[in-house]
Amino acid sequence: MHGEGWWAQESSGVRLEWGLTGAERLAPGRKGWLVVVDVLSFTTAVDVATERGTRVLPYPWRDDTAAAFATRHRAALAVGRRQVSPSAPWSLSPAALRDAPFVPRLVLPSPNGSTIAATASSRGSQVVAACLRNAGAVARWLAGQGAGTSGEPVTLVPAGERWPDASLRPALEDLLGAGAVAADLAELGAGPLSPEACAARASYLAVDPAAALTDCSSGRELRVCGFAEDVAIAAEVGASTSVPLLAGGAFTDAAADRNW
C-alpha cells in the first residue's frame, strides 16, 4: 500500500486496531479516547478491582522494578496467578481479586493490556479499560462525553496474546470485547464505525459471547491450568457498571466520580 496514514481510519468515529503497535499508530491523543480490551484477564481484573473502589496502577513488567514501583506508590503488588499466598493474595486473576482483602492501591503488571494502557497514557491518550462485564457501561459513559465521532474518536484496542516467539496472537476474547463496545456505541448513535470496528461488532453479535469465551483458545488454556473461575467471571456479560478511567497514573471508576 502507498500513501501516508492509510492505517489511520480517520474518517470513522469508532476505530479498531490490534495490540501495542496498533495503539501507538492510532492513539487519538486528547481529542479522543483509547479503549484497551484484554478480557483474559487484565481489563476484567481492572474492572473487578475498580468496582470495589481500588485504584489500579498499570505496569508493564512483573520484576524487581514492579516491586520498587509499588513501594514508591504505597501500593500492593499483584503477583502471578500461581504465586498467590496469604501474604500476597492479589494477582491478575479476577477470582483472586474478588476474594482478596481490599487495598486502596494496587499495581497490576501485565505484558499486554497493562503495557498498552501505560504506554498510551504516557503519550497523552485518554485511556479506558473495557471487558465483556462492563462494555455497555463504558459505551454509555463515552457517549455521554460526546465521544464516538470523527472529531472525538473512540479507538478500540484489543490487546491480543503472545505466541512463544513474542509475536502477536489475535485473541477471540478481545475481539468480542471490542465488538461489544462497538455494538453498544453504534446503538447509542456513535460512528461511523470503521470496517475493522464493524467486523468486531458483527463477530460479537454472531456468537454467544459467554460460550465462545469458555471454549476459545485462551479460555481453554486458563481452564486447563486450573483457573476456570477467571473465565467464568470474564464471561459475566454486562454485570458491571464500572468505567475504569486511567488518570494520574491509576485506573478509577469514572462512573462513580461526580466530577465527570
Secondary structure, DSSP 8 states (H G I E B T S, - for coil): --STTTT--TT-SEEE--HHHHHHHH--GGGSEEEEE-TTTHHHHHHHHHHTT-EEEEES--SHHHHHHHHHTT-EE-B-GGG-BTTB--BS-HHHHHHS---SEEEEE-TTHHHHHHHHHHTT-EEEEE-TTTHHHHHHHHHHTT-SSSSS-EEEEE--EE-TTS-EE--HHHHHHHHHHHHHHHHTT---B-HHHHHHHHHHHHS-HHHHHHHSHHHHHHHHTT-HHHHHHHT-TT-----EEEETTEEEEGGG-TT-
